[in-house]
Amino acid sequence: MTAPGGVERMTRADEDLRRTLARINGRAWGVSMGLVLGLGLAIATIILVIKGGRVVGPHLGLLGIFLPGYSVTWLGALFGFIYFFFIGYAIGRFIGVIYNATSRPRDTPR
């Protein structure tokens, strides 16, 4: 809405819309980050298992130090997915909280 003198005034609805769009959904970020990280590790593990060889994935197998139960096996792919899903979920929720806390809508429109 334009006020006299060409100055644009924001209505209450415009302000509410702006605040709503400026926020992100932490749960959605958590689920998406969890799926990306979990599937990434699971797919990498499965590729190494299918590839096979005498020594399968020695570098990726080092994650077993930090993730109990993880190894470069079919079952390890499941454990890795579960671990990384929860890690990714926590990271996504953290991103949502930080973003929403720091992104306040400006008082003056562009």
N, C-alpha and C positions, 0 to 999 in steps of 0.2 A: 504494500500500500504506500502511495506517495503522498507526503504532506505538502502543504504550500511551500514553495521555494525549492522544490525538487529533492528534498531530503526524504529518504526512504524510512518509514517507520515499520517496526516489526510488531505484528500482532502477537497475542498470547499463544495462538496456535502455531505461528511460525517459530516462536521461541521454543515451544515444547518439541516440535519436530526437529529442530536443530539439536537440542539436547539428546533426543532419542537417537538420532543418527550419529552423534559424536561418540556414543558408547558402543562398546563391542560386547558380545556375549562370551563370557569366560568359559562356560561349559562347552560351547561349540568349538572354541579354540582348543580346549583341552582334549576333546574327543578327536578333532582333526590332527592335532600334533601327536597324540597317542597312536592313532592309526598309521600315520606316516612313519614314525620311528619304529613302531612294532612290526609293521609289514616290511619295512626296509631291512631290519635285522633278520626276520624270518626268511625273507626271500634270499638274502645273502647266504644264510646258513644252508638253505635247501640247495642252492646252486653249488655250493662247495661239497655237499653230501653227494649230489648227483655226479659231479665231476669226479669224485673219488680220488684214489691214489694211495700211496703208502702212508703219507702224513697228510691228513685232511685239515686245512685251515689252521695252521699253528698260531697265526696272529689273531684271528678272530676267537680262537679258543682261549686266549688270555682273558677274555671277558668273564670266564668262569671264576676268576679270582674275586671279582666284584659282584657277580650274580650267581649265588649258590644254585647248583643244579643245571646251569647252562653248560652245554658242550656243543661241538659241531656234529650234531646228530639230528635225526628227525624229531626226537623228543626235546632236544635242546632248542630246536626252532620254535617249538611251542612255548617252552620256558622263556626264551628270549623275547618272543612276542608279548607275553604277559608282562614281563619286567619292563620292557621299553614302552609298552602302552601306558603303564602307570607313571613312568618317568615323564613321558611326553604329555600326559594329561596334567601332571603337576606343572610342567613348564608352560603349557597353554593357559592354565588358570592363572598362573603368575603373570604372564604377559597381559591377560585381560584386566587383572587388578591394577597393575602398574599403569597400563594405558588409560583406563578409566579414571584413575586418580590424577593423572597428569594432563589429560586433555579436557580442559574446561572450555566451553564455547566462549568465543570473544563477545564482548558487549557491542562492539561496532561491526556492522556488516561490511563485507568487502565492497 
